[in-house]
Amino acid sequence: MSIEQRLQEEVSQAFNQLFDFKLKPEEVAIQPTRKEFEGSHTFVTFQYLKITKKSPEQSGQAIGEYLRQHSDIVQDFNVVKGFLNLVIADNVWLSSLNDLRKNENYGQLPANGQKVMVEYSSPNTNKPLHLGHLRNNFIGYSVSEILKANGYEVMKVQIVNDRGIHICKSMVAYEKFGDGETPESSNTKGDHLIGKYYVKFDQEYKKEIQALVAAGKDSETAEKTAPILLEAQDTLQKWERRDQKTVDLWKKMNGWVYKGFDDTYHKMGVDFDKYYYESDTYLLGKDIVDQGLSSKVLYRNDDGSVWIDLEEDGLDKKLLLRSDGTSVYMTQDLGTADMRHQDYPFDKCIYVVGNEQDYHFKVLFLILKKLGKDFADGLHHLSYGMVDLPSGKMKSREGTVVDADELIADMLETATAKTKELGKIEGFTTKQATALYEVLGLGALKYFLLKVDPKKRMLFNPSESIEFQGNTGPFIQYTHARIAAILRRAKELNVVEDFNAESISLQSPERELIRLLSEYPLKVREAGENYSPSVIAQYVYDLAKEYNRFYAELSIFGEEDQNIVSFRVALSGAVTQVIKKGMTLLGIIVPERM
Ligand code: ARG
């Protein structure tokens, strides 16, 4: 039982004894004590005054007295206004430290028998991944790890939007201007090569529009009749008819893109259990639309297009099939959701997708519900905000979008320069040094993107992210490496980690460290409930910061009492373990030395 749970039990007993009232232990609200007061756990009396029939101060005083006399763990208390601040006995802290040290699975909550599917990344295949995808992938991966730690069985998936007009545009431009170029012949990553032709398409399209307008067409007509656009539309129709040449080209070009994506995922350190492809699911979506028509949830317009009317739900009318029978973005999502639930009967399915698609998911979930899909209630859109860059910094060559590969490469470069400058690689082989630069550069990037709550729009500051001080990945990584060095030193000195708890009286940073350590499972739960890696990021930072205070204020090996040396080494060991666990939930590697 955690300290918090024990306190809940004891306060509940106090209510029974003092006020003859049965208060359920789980209804006893305990919160962390504010920094300026003595104690670690605080019971707030205000909401219970009807029961105690006393003033807030008197209530706190009475419960505090009861606990001081009867509790096994409360040693002292103070009451500030209606806040009852409790001081836990040192031996309780010490035994909780020992418990968590011995528990290899510390922070892993028991299996809950529930399945959750997490969809993230889900790119289109017409261009490379960008900065927004980095935030997406890091959140998706981390949330998956956090949910596993919360006892869920997790399946990581994505939907690859591999068909449609966007990819046809790249195909047309490639056929016109590609001259048989391949990733090998041009020494270009496949996704970048395809992206190049997507940009090329747009340039040509604009030129054609200009020419048409110069020839006297109005701009709307010009935009609709530019020959290259008509070609792309023609290509899409050929693709839907399974025209062999078109399908072959499509396969070849998508194949190049997938190789490029895999390479980027590998660098990012993310992975997937299963890939779904829009080209497989969009037809299923059409079937679902048919079912919806027969059950009258959907209706057909005079022009043959299919719609759903969501006006009664405060939304608008939504198109599900165009008049020519081709499907839209929503159609494939209907098909994909259904197929997924058949493959893996999930209790929850989380879609990690940017907040520009908030409306889309609201509508998607509502349609599925109206179609009677019982899994619809378990769907959740984990919506995240945009990432901006300080202006002028690291813009890609084309302009506004920041390429993921370029950004990762830049981060590694900065990490290399910074680490060399600080001289943190003495005695490293070249290979070890390179590995460290990667761990730091990527750690800086991931941590910076994850420490902000997903819902918030954020500014990514590359140089700040890689500082070795402050709320950064490298600061935490460095703290981990420093503690690892202390543990190696302890080994050399044959320090045993077992200590005699009886004779130790805790110093404030020590008590605070143990308090933080014992909070870890609660943070895992909080992060899981809110789908928010930032909870873990903030926690690990607080832990690292507190360790640095401990290290600055107290000596480890300079201490005369060998029992205290052992205790401090054991405490350090527990801190590294939990830092490592927390960082692993964020997908960040912590180095053993630097
Ligand atoms: N490929 C889409 C895009 O880049 C994102 C897909 C999100 N997932 C989904 N199930 N709709 O905008």
Boltz pocket constraint, residues with backbone or C-beta under 6 A from the ligand:
constraints:
  - pocket:
      binder: B
      contacts: [[A, 119], [A, 121], [A, 122], [A, 123], [A, 124], [A, 159], [A, 161], [A, 333], [A, 351], [A, 352], [A, 353]]
      max_distance: 6.0
